[in-house]
Amino acid sequence: MDANVSEITRRKWDKAAANFDLMAGNGPEKRWAPFKQEFFSAMDGKVLFLAVGTGLDIPFFPENRDIVGIDISPKMLEKARPRAEAYRGNFEMRVCDVHDLDYPDGHFDKVFTSCTFCSVPDPVRGLESLRRVLRPSGELHMFEHTGSRYFPFSLMMNLMTPLAKKFGPEMNRPTVDNVKRAGFEVDVVRHVYLDVVKTIHAHSPAAG
């Protein structure tokens, strides 16, 4: 990833960190809490979680897991630290750009994302990077909001995206298609709210 793009992204989320809990911690997190608790229950083995943000998802993680959580924003991780320290298990946090992961090939058993790939600057490259650090047949689990196929939601998201992406997410990403383009095999897609909020479950192809 171009260093300038990475720095712009880092600054954007550093700036958002101060008020992120106020924006996301009440309505959205409370609404999706039951779905996320079930979603994260599949965590086991060596887990990579992208992106930690201020740690709002951490209370939904099952206990006694081995998790590495990364985020491009140091200020987000500062805000997340109390939640990370309260986690009953092994939870390591690192500042890291998903486009340039410094882990060896096949290092993780599972990768989890939560409302992340609406904001990754180059989503296919980011997903390819995740596939590299997953073991063969390793699992990708995504809780994401995406673009919609249905009117008027599709029109609304297309109109909102130019403004929204300046401050946070893009609203109309074709994330399921991007997962396939990155070389994953999609197992199941479940709609949580219309076709906008969904879980995507995929795996890295087996070796050979």
ABEGO torsion letter per residue (X at the ends): XBAAAAAAAAAAAAAAAAAAAAAAABAAAAAAAAAAAAAAAABBEBBBBOBAEAGAAAAABBBGBBBBBBBABAAAAAAAAAAAAABBEBBBBBBBBAABBABBBGABABBBBBGAAAABABAAAAAAAAAAABBBGBBBBBBBBBBBABOAAAAAAAAAAAAAAAABBBAABBAAAAAAAAGBBBABBBBABEAABBBBBBBBBBBX
